[in-house]
Amino acid sequence: MKSLNICAAALFLLSSILVSAADRSPAPVFHFIKFPGSVHTTLYGVSNTGFGVGIYYDSNSVQHGYMVSPSGKFTTIDNPGGTTYLEGINSSGTATGYYIDSSSNYFAFVYSKGVFTNITPPGGSQTLAFGINDNGLVTGEYIDPNTGLDEGFTFDGTNYVTILSPQSGSPALGYDTNVHGISTVQWGDSNGDTESSLFNGTSYQTVNVPGAVNSYIHDINSAGDVVYSWTDSSGNYHGAARISGKITTFDAPGCSGGTFADGINDHHIIVGACHQAGSNSVGFYVQY
């Protein structure tokens, strides 16, 4: 399968449509990207302006964060504190993610105009950030010192708000929040499986992928459409999208080692990664 760079025309003028609530056709066309010279590339997030972020492994198998522009220009972005994961980006070009230091500690950060700023809820530790919306609201998870549990959080630049699991005493992970304040939350059930919910600040709506053993809900756009990675009974990973309330599952063509869907924007672009032959991963984008 040939790897293609993202281009502005492709991002916004793709003619193929992901099967949605109306079961429209034709079938989606997946476009693949690879950081030049890398052995593995993933694509985690996409902004409404067409910028993508993710990670890649260079020819020495060293991990880096990167940003790719709508014209296909790749830029390495590494936090000096450790191994970098770039997870989300908004329309102003502000990105978020986390790094792991030499002692295996996790630190969430916001990246803007070449500057990294660490973010951690008061007293918290092992912090990760996954999403940032166009209002600058960051969503992630941390370990609460009072409970010892993983809990979700949002951060607006001044205030932190904790997101708890809908099941008392179980861990939770906040992944993304749209501009209307709807958050995507992963949480652990009593069987040790991962469930997915939408949280409006007051109540939860469970939105698992039908038939999945584990549903990992990821980004959400302003329309409330979301994407997932999920596992079946054999432990295989697949992608899914919840569009206008209907969940459709999918696999990237030519990929035998699993499909992972992570990002979605307001222009109906879904991004993710899949494993090709030889266990090499590539990023993908597709329009619905």
C-alpha positions in Angstrom: 0.0 0.0 0.0 1.5 3.4 -1.0 1.9 6.0 1.7 0.6 9.5 0.8 1.3 12.8 2.3 -1.6 14.9 3.5 -2.5 17.8 1.1 -4.9 20.6 1.6 -7.1 19.6 -1.4 -7.3 16.0 -0.2 -8.2 16.9 3.3 -11.2 19.0 2.4 -12.2 17.8 -1.1 -12.3 14.0 -0.7 -15.3 12.7 -2.5 -15.7 9.5 -0.7 -18.1 9.3 2.3 -17.9 7.1 5.3 -21.0 5.0 5.7 -23.2 6.9 8.2 -26.6 7.0 9.7 -28.1 7.2 6.2 -26.0 4.3 5.0 -24.8 6.4 2.2 -22.3 5.3 -0.5 -19.7 5.0 -2.0 -17.5 3.2 0.4 -14.8 5.4 2.1 -11.3 5.9 0.6 -8.5 5.7 3.1 -5.4 7.8 2.5 -2.2 6.9 4.3 0.7 9.0 5.6 4.2 8.3 6.8 6.7 10.6 8.4 9.6 10.7 5.9 12.3 8.1 6.8 10.3 6.7 9.7 9.7 3.0 10.5 6.4 3.6 12.3 4.0 6.5 12.0 0.7 7.1 13.9 -1.8 10.0 13.5 -3.7 10.8 16.7 -5.4 14.2 16.2 -6.6 16.6 13.4 -7.7 20.2 13.8 -10.4 22.0 11.9 -7.7 23.8 10.0 -6.3 20.5 8.7 -3.2 20.1 10.9 -2.4 16.7 12.2 -0.3 15.4 15.1 1.0 12.1 16.2 4.2 10.2 16.8 6.8 8.4 14.7 9.8 6.1 15.2 12.9 7.1 13.2 15.3 4.7 11.5 17.0 4.0 14.9 13.6 3.2 16.5 13.6 6.4 18.6 10.2 7.9 19.2 9.3 11.5 18.4 6.2 13.7 18.3 5.3 15.5 15.0 3.0 17.9 13.4 1.9 17.8 9.7 0.5 20.7 7.9 -2.3 20.6 5.3 0.3 21.0 2.6 2.1 17.9 3.8 5.0 19.5 5.7 6.2 17.4 8.6 7.8 19.0 11.7 9.3 17.0 14.6 8.2 18.3 18.0 10.0 16.8 21.0 9.5 17.8 24.6 13.0 18.1 26.2 11.7 16.3 29.3 11.4 12.9 27.7 9.6 10.7 25.2 6.9 12.7 23.5 3.3 11.9 22.6 1.4 14.5 20.6 -2.3 13.7 20.9 -4.5 16.7 20.0 -4.4 20.0 18.2 -6.9 22.9 17.8 -7.5 25.5 15.2 -5.1 28.0 16.7 -2.3 25.5 16.3 -2.0 24.7 20.0 -1.3 21.1 20.7 -1.5 18.9 23.7 0.0 15.6 24.8 2.4 14.2 27.4 5.9 13.0 27.8 7.5 10.2 29.8 10.8 11.0 31.7 13.7 8.7 32.4 12.0 7.5 35.6 8.8 6.5 33.8 6.8 9.5 35.1 4.1 11.0 32.9 3.6 14.7 32.5 0.8 16.4 30.4 1.6 19.5 28.5 0.3 22.2 26.2 2.5 23.2 23.3 2.2 26.6 21.6 4.6 28.5 19.4 7.6 26.4 20.4 6.9 26.5 24.2 5.9 23.5 26.3 3.9 24.2 29.5 3.3 21.3 31.9 -0.3 20.9 33.3 -1.2 18.8 36.4 -4.3 18.9 38.6 -3.3 20.0 42.1 -1.8 17.2 44.0 -2.1 14.8 41.0 0.5 12.7 39.4 1.1 10.6 36.2 -0.8 13.1 34.1 -1.7 12.6 30.4 -3.6 15.0 28.0 -5.4 13.8 24.9 -7.7 16.5 23.6 -7.8 20.3 23.2 -10.8 22.1 21.7 -11.1 25.4 19.9 -11.8 27.1 23.2 -8.5 25.9 24.5 -10.0 23.4 26.9 -7.7 20.4 27.6 -9.0 17.0 28.5 -7.0 14.1 30.0 -6.4 11.9 33.0 -4.3 11.8 36.2 -3.9 9.8 39.4 -5.9 11.3 42.3 -3.8 11.2 45.5 -6.9 11.0 47.6 -8.3 7.9 45.9 -5.3 6.4 44.1 -7.6 6.0 41.0 -7.1 7.3 37.5 -9.6 10.1 37.0 -10.4 12.4 34.1 -9.9 16.1 34.1 -10.5 19.2 32.0 -8.4 22.4 32.2 -9.3 25.7 30.7 -6.0 27.4 31.4 -7.0 28.4 34.9 -9.3 25.9 36.5 -9.2 22.1 36.7 -12.4 20.1 36.8 -12.3 16.4 37.7 -14.3 13.8 35.7 -15.2 10.7 37.7 -16.3 7.3 36.5 -20.0 6.7 36.3 -19.3 3.6 38.4 -18.1 4.6 41.8 -14.7 3.3 42.7 -13.6 2.5 39.2 -10.9 4.4 37.1 -11.8 6.9 34.4 -10.0 8.6 31.6 -11.2 11.8 30.0 -10.3 11.9 26.3 -11.8 14.9 24.6 -14.4 17.7 25.1 -16.1 19.6 22.3 -17.0 23.3 22.3 -20.4 22.5 23.7 -19.0 20.9 26.8 -19.6 17.2 26.0 -16.7 15.0 27.1 -15.8 11.5 25.9 -14.9 9.3 28.9 -13.5 5.8 29.1 -14.0 3.9 32.4 -13.5 0.4 33.8 -16.4 -1.8 34.7 -16.5 -4.6 37.3 -15.3 -7.1 34.8 -12.2 -5.2 34.1 -13.4 -4.2 30.6 -13.4 -0.7 29.2 -16.7 1.1 28.7 -17.4 4.4 26.8 -19.6 7.3 27.8 -20.5 10.8 26.9 -20.6 13.2 29.8 -22.4 16.6 29.7 -21.1 17.8 33.1 -24.0 16.2 35.0 -25.0 12.9 33.5 -23.5 10.0 31.5 -24.7 8.3 28.4 -23.1 4.9 27.7 -22.2 4.6 24.0 -20.3 1.4 23.6 -19.5 -0.2 20.3 -22.0 -3.0 19.8 -20.4 -6.4 20.2 -17.1 -4.9 21.5 -15.3 -6.4 24.5 -13.6 -3.0 25.1 -14.8 0.3 23.7 -12.2 3.1 23.8 -14.0 6.3 22.9 -11.7 9.0 21.6 -12.3 12.4 20.0 -15.6 14.3 19.6 -16.4 17.1 17.2 -18.8 20.0 17.6 -21.7 18.0 16.1 -21.2 15.3 18.7 -19.8 12.7 16.3 -17.2 10.5 17.9 -14.6 7.9 17.0 -13.4 4.8 18.8 -10.9 2.0 18.8 -12.4 -1.2 20.1 -11.5 -4.9 20.6 -13.4 -8.0 19.7 -13.5 -11.3 21.5 -10.1 -12.3 20.0 -8.4 -9.2 21.2 -8.2 -7.6 17.7 -8.5 -3.9 17.3 -10.9 -2.1 14.9 -12.1 1.4 14.3 -15.6 2.8 14.8 -17.5 6.1 14.4 -20.7 7.3 16.0 -22.3 9.6 13.5 -25.7 11.2 14.2 -26.2 8.6 16.9 -25.5 5.5 14.8 -22.3 3.5 15.3 -20.5 2.1 12.3 -17.4 -0.1 12.5 -14.6 -0.2 10.0 -11.1 -1.5 9.3 -8.5 0.2 7.2 -7.9 -1.8 4.0 -4.7 -3.8 3.6 -4.0 -3.6 7.3 -3.9 -6.9 9.2 -2.6 -5.9 12.6 -5.5 -3.8 13.8 -7.1 -0.4 13.0 -7.1 2.4 15.6 -9.3 5.5 15.2 -8.4 8.5 17.3 -9.2 11.9 15.9 -12.2 13.7 14.2 -12.8 17.2 13.2 -15.7 19.4 12.1 -15.0 18.9 8.4 -15.8 15.2 8.6 -12.2 14.0 8.7 -11.4 10.9 10.8 -7.7 10.1 11.5 -6.0 7.1 13.0 -3.4 4.4 12.4 -3.2 0.8 11.3 -0.5 -1.9 11.1 0.6 -2.9 7.7 2.7 -5.9 6.6 5.8 -6.4 8.8 4.0 -4.8 11.8 4.8 -1.3 10.5 2.2 1.3 11.4 1.0 4.2 9.2 -1.3 7.0 9.8 -4.6 7.4 7.8 -7.3 9.9 7.2 -10.7 9.4 5.6 -13.7 11.6 5.1 -17.3 10.7 5.9 
